[in-house]
Structure formats: structure tokens, C-alpha cells
Amino acid sequence: MLAWVTGLGLMTVRELQQVRRPPPPGRYLAASGIYAGLALLASYEPAAPAAALAAWGFNLAVFLQVLPETVGGSKTKAKGKSKSAATTTAAGGTIV
């Protein structure tokens, strides 16, 4: 239950930072479905550690997206310019 609440809180913080509005209800519903499935899996005793690890792993993935680029990993920009190849057909049209 703690992983579910933490995950929804992290999703909310991420959306508020990036888009400046709370996530749509469908995102909360989808995330809650994933955590409910993991909770159902955790009710089977041998699978409980794996389900808890997966739930906290999802939280870690969302948390790393919340962190600033310098901490969570910087995004690399492609160096150089992309060249588009244009080919002229016999009919006079251009294929890009």
C-alpha cells in the first residue's frame, strides 16, 4: 500500500513539474491497476518479495524522471545536422 501511495505522489509531482497540471484520472487508474495486480501477486507468499521489488522499482523509475537532469541523468543532444536525402523521380516529383 505504501508503494502505491508513493507512486501516485511521485506521478503527481512529475506532472506538476513538467506540465503544470495534475495527471489525468486515467493515469491514476492505470497505475492503480498495476499496483493492485502486484498486490494480488504478493498475496501468494513465494512471490511477495518479487512483487514488492517490482512496485518499488516502478517508484524508482518515476523518481528518476522527477529529478533534475543533472542528478537523474542528462539528456544527450544529437551533434551535427541531419541531412535529408531528396530524390527526383522521372515524373518530376520529389521523394524525401
C-alpha positions, 0 to 999 in steps of 0.5 A: 500500500505504501508503494502505491501511495508513493507512486501516485505522489511521485506521478503527481509531482512529475506532472506538476513539474513538467506540465503544470497540471495534475495527471489525468484520472486515467493515469491514476487508474492505470497505475492503480491497476498495476499496483493492485495486480502486484498486490494480488501477486504478493498475496501468494507468499513465494512471490511477495518479495518479487512483487514488492521489488517490482512496485518499488522499482516502478517508484524508482523509475518515476523518481528518476524522471522527477529529478533534475537532469543533472542528478537523474541523468542528462539528456544527450543532444544529437551533434551535427545536422541531419541531412535529408536525402531528396530524390527526383523521380522521372515524373518530376516529383520529389521523394524525401 
